[in-house]
Amino acid sequence: MTARYRINHNTAYRYDQAVTASFNEVRLTPAALPWQFPLESTLRVEQSSWQYRYVDYWGTQVRVFEAHAPHRELVVEVSSTVEVDGSRRHTSPEGLTWDEVRTPAVEDEFAEFLTVSPSTEAPSDLAATAAELAGRLGPAEAALALIGTVHDTMTYLPGSTGVHTLASEAWAAGSGVCQDYAHLVLGALRHVGLPARYVSGYLHPKSEPVIGDTVPADSHAWVQWWLGEWVDHDPTNLSEVAERHIVVGTGREYRDVTPIKGIVAGTPATTDLSVEVSITRLA
């Protein structure tokens, strides 16, 4: 099934005192993929003095802008239209065996997606579960079983964690958001030698989106692992990735695909951040 969406992603920073300038990177443009076709994407920032685009090391499109005039508010509005052809997305293939995955050639090519960082390091009991599953199941089956373990153990609780929360901290609390589910799965898969990467994007929240309806949404995250090709799965919803999922970028973890990040010149004591995302199915 092919679906066309318009995504509006508005972010507002409000400072308790004026900052003299800011430099920012925005990673919110839907990626061009064999099954996903960006039709247009615009970035609007009233305070910006210039804008520039480039593709980063991980293949994600980045918009860069500066705001040189003093300001106490920075509003970043991104509007994108994209088509997703769910029938062209690959579902989980049987792929490779463990002997084929754990070779020097694979380890060399995908070293960055096998390296565990503090953000993704699996807690000892989850790592032990991953090792047990890998010992008795093939890579594809073990990955799905591991995702099931994370999904069944964790409780989805918005606001319970932040962007700097470690996977181990979310696991100890027993709750988190999509970023935490993804980080836990990534760390566990890498622990047993399966290359895995973080995917940033959007998910239409309705199982059967109605054409013309605009609904509130959020940024979303899921995972991919490599079995001769990249295989997607959404651990937060325990579901395959299809036409309701819209890819923005991939990386090792959240910090590689942060939607908006930047620096400011000035010393505001507090910063108020608000984000509003809406998705409309157009066709």
C-alpha positions in Angstrom: 0.0 0.0 0.0 1.2 3.5 -0.8 0.4 6.4 1.5 1.2 10.1 1.2 1.7 12.2 4.3 2.3 15.8 5.3 4.3 16.3 8.5 4.5 19.5 10.4 7.1 19.6 13.1 7.3 22.9 15.1 9.9 23.5 17.8 10.1 26.6 20.0 12.9 27.6 22.3 12.1 30.4 24.8 14.9 31.9 26.9 14.6 33.9 30.2 17.0 36.5 28.7 18.1 37.4 25.2 20.9 35.3 23.5 23.0 37.2 21.0 23.2 34.4 18.4 22.7 30.7 17.8 24.0 28.1 15.5 21.7 25.1 14.8 21.4 21.7 13.0 18.1 20.3 12.0 17.6 16.6 11.1 13.9 16.4 10.2 13.8 15.9 6.4 12.4 12.5 5.4 15.1 10.3 3.7 15.0 9.3 0.1 14.9 5.5 0.0 13.8 2.8 -2.5 10.3 2.7 -0.8 10.1 6.3 0.5 9.9 9.3 -1.8 10.3 12.9 -0.3 8.2 15.3 -2.4 9.1 18.5 -0.6 10.4 19.8 2.7 10.7 23.4 3.9 12.4 24.9 6.9 11.1 28.2 8.2 12.9 30.2 10.9 12.1 33.9 11.1 15.3 34.7 13.0 17.7 32.9 10.7 20.3 34.9 8.7 21.2 32.0 6.3 20.5 28.3 5.7 22.6 25.5 4.3 22.0 21.8 3.5 24.4 18.8 3.6 24.3 15.1 4.1 26.1 13.9 7.2 28.4 10.9 7.7 25.4 8.6 8.4 23.5 9.6 5.3 21.0 11.9 7.0 20.1 15.2 5.4 21.0 18.2 7.7 19.7 21.8 7.5 22.0 24.3 9.1 21.1 27.8 10.1 22.3 30.7 12.1 20.5 33.5 14.0 22.7 36.5 14.5 20.3 39.0 15.9 19.6 38.9 19.7 16.5 36.9 20.5 14.6 35.5 23.4 12.6 33.1 21.2 13.6 30.7 18.4 10.8 29.0 16.5 11.8 26.3 14.0 9.0 25.1 11.6 9.6 22.2 9.3 6.9 21.0 6.8 7.4 17.9 4.7 5.4 15.8 2.2 6.5 12.2 1.6 5.2 9.1 -0.1 5.8 5.6 1.5 5.2 2.4 -0.5 4.8 -0.3 2.1 4.8 -3.0 -0.5 8.4 -2.3 -1.4 9.7 -2.5 2.1 11.6 -5.7 2.9 10.2 -7.7 5.8 12.5 -9.9 7.9 14.4 -12.3 5.6 16.0 -15.5 7.0 19.3 -13.9 6.1 22.6 -15.1 7.4 23.6 -17.7 10.1 25.6 -16.8 13.1 28.8 -18.1 11.5 28.1 -15.8 8.5 27.4 -12.8 10.7 30.4 -13.2 13.0 33.2 -13.0 10.5 36.1 -10.6 10.4 34.8 -9.1 7.2 31.4 -8.3 8.7 32.9 -7.0 11.9 35.2 -4.7 10.0 32.4 -3.3 7.7 29.9 -2.8 10.5 32.2 -2.0 13.4 30.4 1.2 14.2 27.1 -0.7 14.6 28.7 -3.3 16.8 30.3 -0.9 19.2 28.4 -0.4 22.5 28.3 3.0 24.1 27.2 4.0 27.6 23.8 5.1 26.0 23.2 1.6 24.6 25.0 -0.8 26.9 22.7 -3.6 27.8 22.2 -4.3 31.5 23.8 -7.6 32.6 20.5 -9.6 32.8 19.3 -8.4 29.4 22.8 -9.2 28.0 22.5 -12.7 29.5 19.1 -13.2 27.9 20.5 -12.1 24.5 23.3 -14.6 24.8 20.9 -17.4 25.8 18.6 -16.7 22.8 21.6 -16.4 20.4 22.8 -19.8 21.7 19.6 -21.6 20.7 18.1 -19.6 17.9 19.2 -18.2 14.6 19.9 -14.5 14.2 16.5 -13.6 12.8 14.6 -15.5 15.5 16.9 -14.4 18.3 16.4 -10.7 17.3 12.7 -11.0 17.3 12.6 -12.9 20.6 14.9 -10.3 22.2 12.6 -7.5 21.0 9.7 -9.3 22.6 11.5 -9.5 25.9 12.2 -5.8 25.9 8.7 -4.9 24.9 7.1 -7.2 27.5 9.5 -6.0 30.3 9.3 -2.3 29.7 6.3 0.0 30.2 5.8 2.9 27.7 5.6 6.0 29.9 6.0 9.4 28.2 8.1 11.8 30.3 9.7 9.1 32.4 13.1 9.5 30.7 15.0 12.2 28.8 17.3 12.3 25.8 20.3 11.7 28.1 18.9 8.6 29.9 21.1 5.5 29.5 19.6 2.2 28.4 20.5 0.7 31.8 18.7 3.4 33.7 15.5 3.0 31.7 15.7 -0.8 32.2 16.2 -0.4 36.0 13.2 1.9 36.1 11.1 -0.5 34.0 9.7 2.3 31.8 10.7 4.6 29.0 9.9 5.9 25.6 10.7 4.7 22.0 14.3 6.0 22.3 14.9 3.8 25.4 13.3 0.7 23.8 15.6 1.2 20.7 18.7 1.7 22.8 18.1 -1.4 24.9 17.5 -3.6 21.8 20.6 -2.1 20.0 22.9 -2.9 23.0 21.6 -6.4 23.4 21.9 -7.2 19.7 25.4 -5.8 19.5 26.3 -7.8 22.6 25.8 -11.0 20.7 27.5 -9.8 17.5 24.6 -8.7 15.4 25.1 -5.3 13.7 22.3 -2.9 14.6 21.4 0.7 14.1 19.0 3.4 15.4 16.3 4.7 13.1 14.8 8.2 13.7 11.5 9.2 12.0 7.8 9.4 12.5 4.9 7.0 13.0 1.3 7.8 12.1 -0.4 7.0 15.4 -3.6 5.6 13.8 -3.6 2.0 12.6 -5.9 3.0 9.7 -5.2 6.6 8.8 -8.1 8.5 7.3 -7.3 10.6 4.3 -7.6 14.3 5.1 -7.4 13.9 8.9 -4.7 15.8 10.8 -3.7 14.1 14.0 -1.1 15.0 16.7 2.0 12.8 16.6 5.6 12.6 17.9 9.0 11.8 16.6 9.6 8.1 16.7 12.5 5.6 16.9 12.9 2.0 16.0 15.8 -0.4 15.1 17.4 -2.2 12.2 19.7 -5.2 12.3 21.9 -6.5 9.5 21.3 -10.0 8.0 22.7 -9.5 4.5 20.4 -6.5 4.3 19.0 -4.1 6.9 15.8 -5.4 8.6 13.5 -3.0 10.4 11.4 -3.6 13.5 9.5 -1.3 15.9 10.2 -2.6 19.5 8.0 0.0 21.1 4.9 -1.3 19.3 6.2 -4.8 18.7 5.4 -4.5 15.0 6.9 -4.6 11.6 7.8 -1.3 9.9 5.5 -0.5 7.0 3.8 2.4 5.3 2.9 4.2 8.6 6.6 4.6 9.4 8.6 7.5 7.9 12.4 7.4 8.0 14.4 10.6 8.7 17.8 9.1 9.4 19.9 6.3 10.9 22.9 6.2 13.2 24.5 4.4 16.1 22.1 5.9 18.7 19.9 8.9 19.3 22.8 11.4 19.4 23.6 10.7 15.8 20.1 11.7 14.6 19.1 14.4 17.1 16.2 16.3 15.5 17.5 19.7 16.5 20.6 20.7 18.3 22.7 23.8 18.5 24.7 26.3 20.6 23.8 29.8 21.7 26.0 32.8 22.5 24.8 34.2 25.8 24.0 32.9 29.3 20.3 32.2 29.7 19.6 30.6 33.0 16.6 28.7 31.8 15.3 27.5 28.4 11.7 26.5 27.8 11.3 24.0 25.0 8.0 23.0 23.3 7.5 20.7 20.4 4.3 20.1 18.3 4.1 17.5 15.6 1.1 16.7 13.4 0.7 14.2 10.5 -2.0 14.4 7.8 -2.6 11.5 5.4 -3.1 13.1 2.0 -3.6 10.0 -0.2 
